């Protein structure tokens, strides 16, 4: 059953949201205010990747935001690795990183097909297990 009230959050959205100098900061902030009815989900690798791009204040604000329950983190388990590896191999021409492959794999597992991302190129190409395309909600 497709989870129509949920969306994945990718690294670029988090960076835009928590980096004051990001060119998409205002857009991300405004968009988030309009998402009251949507449940946000991500994975720890996305948080780690976002923290790489954020200053200390941005990292702290992001973690506090997650602690308050603004976004739920799904766990990536060893059982998910075959699906992630298959995504990496299928889209090797795009040179996907682990985070993208994990999001695609878990999107199929949890049937969450919407995503907040700045990565228009890759997430326009990636397909879910049933051949469906991600629905990008922002940018």
PyMOL commands that set and color helices and strands:
alter all, ss='L'
color gray80, all
select helices_A, chain A and resi 11-18+25-33+44-53+56-67+78-90+92-94+98-110+120-125
alter helices_A, ss='H'
color red, helices_A
select strands_A, chain A and resi 6-9+39-43+72-74+114-116+135-136
alter strands_A, ss='S'
color yellow, strands_A
deselect
rebuild
show_as cartoon
